[in-house]
Amino acid sequence: IVVAFLVTIEREVQSEVARLAHGRASLETTLTRYVLSQLELKAPHHAFVRVFLAQMCAGKARTDWLTEIQTVIDPPLIQMFSSLQKRGLMRSDVDMETLTSSFKVVQLGLTMLWAMGEPGWRELEGIVRMQVRLFCSGVETRS
């Protein structure tokens, strides 16, 4: 039940990824919109996400759950990053595994920060923008 619930949330998020992958926004704007849209979709389930993340941090989340969630998260992220590379916004010399795993670490940290706070936390958008900007500085193409 837990996995099905989380997979359903992630599938909703991933439909946004497909839209963003084909947009014309900058790298930073695209990734910021992605993170913020994910948090917005999870907002109605804030308490549940908080409990799940606490279990994960305590080592109580089953690894098969985490593996299954990754099978939903990874393909759309790869699609988005590939699209961003084709548009010349992301470096192509960084392998896809490194891009996706690095971004997921940033995203997980922001999700945990969001989960610890209260829904509607005003400062969160600024924090998301700052962290995405830092991530982008390492993966954007150099002019």
N, C-alpha and C positions, 0 to 999 in steps of 0.2 A: 504494500500500500504506500509506504514512504517513497519507494523508488518511483512508482507510477505517478504519484503526486508531483515529485520533483521533475520527472521527465516531461510531464504535461506543462509545467511552468517553463522549462527549458525550451520546449517546442514552440511555445508562444514567443519566447525571446528570439529564437532562431528565425522565425518568420521576419522579424525586424532586421536581422542580419542580412537576409536576402535583399531586402529593400535598400539597406545602406550600401551593400556591395556594388549596387548598380547606380548609386547616386554620383553627384559631381562635386561633393564637398571635399574640403581638405582632409588630409590624414588625421590631424588632431580633432577636427570637428566630427568626422565619421566615428572615430573611436570613443570620443566623449559622448556622442549621442547613443552609441551602443551601450556603454556602461550605464548611463542614466536611464535609458529605456528598460534595461534589465532590472534595475532597482525599482522603477515605477511598476513594472509588472509583478514584482515580488511584494510590493507594499501591502496589498490586502492580506498577505500571508506572513507578515513580519514576525509574529510570535513563533510560528512554525519554523521559519528559516532560522531564527535565533536558536531554537532548541536543536535543530539539526546541526548547525555549525558548532554548537557547544559539544554535542556528542562527537562530532568529527574531531574537534581539538582534543577531546579527552581520549581519543582512540577507540571510541565505542561505535563509530559508524562502520558498517560492514564494508570491506573492500570491494565486494561484488557490487554493492550499490554505487560506490564511487566509480568503478569501472564502467558500469552501465550508463551512468550520467555522462561520462566522457564520450561515449559513443554517440550521444546526441549533441554535445557541445562542439566537438572537434570538427566535423565536416563543414558546418556553416562558417566557422572561424577560418578554416583553410580556404574556403571559397572567397570570403571577404578579403583575406590577406592576399590571395592570388590576384583578385581583381585590383586591389590597391597597388600591387607590384606592376601589373600590366599597365596601369595608368601612370606609372613612373613615380608614385608617391612613396613607395617603400623600397628599401634596398633589396635587391635580388640576390645578394651574396650571403645573406643570412638564411640558413635552412629553415624550412617550414616548422619542423619540430621545435626548434629554438624559439621562433616567433610565437607559436601558439602556447608553448609552455610558459614562456616569459610573460606573455600577456595575461594568461590565466592566473599567474601568481599576483600580478597587479590587481586584477579583477577580484580575486578571492580576498585580498587584503581590504579592498574598498567595500566589498560585500560584508565582511566581518565588521568593519568600522560602522557601516550603515546599520547592521543588525544590533550593535551595542547601543546605538543612539535611539532616539525616538523618531517615529515616522514624521516626515515633514521637516527634518533637521535642515535649517536654512544654509548653514555653512558647508554642507556636504557637496553641493555642486561645485563650489570653489576648490574643495579638496580634490574632487574627481578631475577637474580641469588641470590642476597642477600635476597630479600623478600621471595623467595621460600625456601631458606636455613632456614630462621627463622621459616617459617610455618612448614617445615619438622622437625625441632628440637622439636616441640611439639607433632607430630603425628607419628614419626618413632618408630619402635620397639627398645627397649633398649636391648643391649647385656649384 
